[in-house]
Amino acid sequence: MEFTLRGNDYNLDRPDVEKAMKGVLPEPIRQYFMEVNGEKYPPKQVLAESLRLGRVEFTTMDASSILKRLGFKLNQIKRKS
């Protein structure tokens, strides 16, 4: 899938993301996560690893939108009341 993020053009597909995340330890999840290769990751971690970008380069909303278009599901952690 081709897309523009903050004025830069990228090409990324689901297998690219899965390959980029192999062996990457998940960071703590604050509110939202996406499952990749059976692991739960924050959306920004997934996109940053996949594109080799710093996380200040995009928002969680950017990451979630791009990854959803690649077929990943955005999940929210369930907090105990």
N, C-alpha and C positions, 0 to 999 in steps of 0.2 A: 504494500500500500504506500502510495506517495502522499506526503503531506508537508505543510509548511508550519513551522513552529518558531514564533518570534522572528519571522523574516528569513529563516533558513529552511532550505528544502531537505527532506529526508525520505528514505525509502526503507520500510521495515515491514516484515511479515511475522506471523505467529512463530514459525520455526526459528527465526532469528532471535526472538525474545526467549524462547525455551532454551536455545543453545547458550545465550548470554547469561542465563540465570543458573545453569548447571554448576553445582558446587558452591554457590553463593549462599552464605549464611543469612537468614532473614533478620532484619532489624526489628526492634520492638514496634508493635502496631499500636497506634494511638486510637484510631477510629475506623479507618477503612483499610481493606486489604483485597488482594487479588491472588488467586491460586495459580501457581506456575510450577509445573513438574511435581505436583503434590505438596508443595510448600506454600505457606501464606506469607506474602510480602506486602509492604506498603507500596501503593502505586508509584510514588516518586522514586523509590529504590529500583523498581522494575524498569522504568523508562530511563533513568540515569544510567544504569548498567547497560541497557540495550543500545543506547545511543552514545555512550561514553561522554555524557554531559555532566556538568556541575548542577546540583539541584536548585541553585538560585536562578538557573536559566529558564525555568518553567514552574507552573503551579501544579498542585495536586489535581485540580480540575482539568488542566491540560493533559496530564498523564492519564487520568481516568478516562477521558474522552477518547484519546488515541488508542489505549489498550482495549477499551470496549469495542471499538471499530475492528480490532483484530480478533474479536471473539472471546476476550477474557471478561469474566463477570466481576463487577464491583460488589463487594460484600461489606457489611458493617458489623463490627463486633457487637455482641449482645452483652450489655452491661447488666449485672445483677442489681435488682432494686433493693 
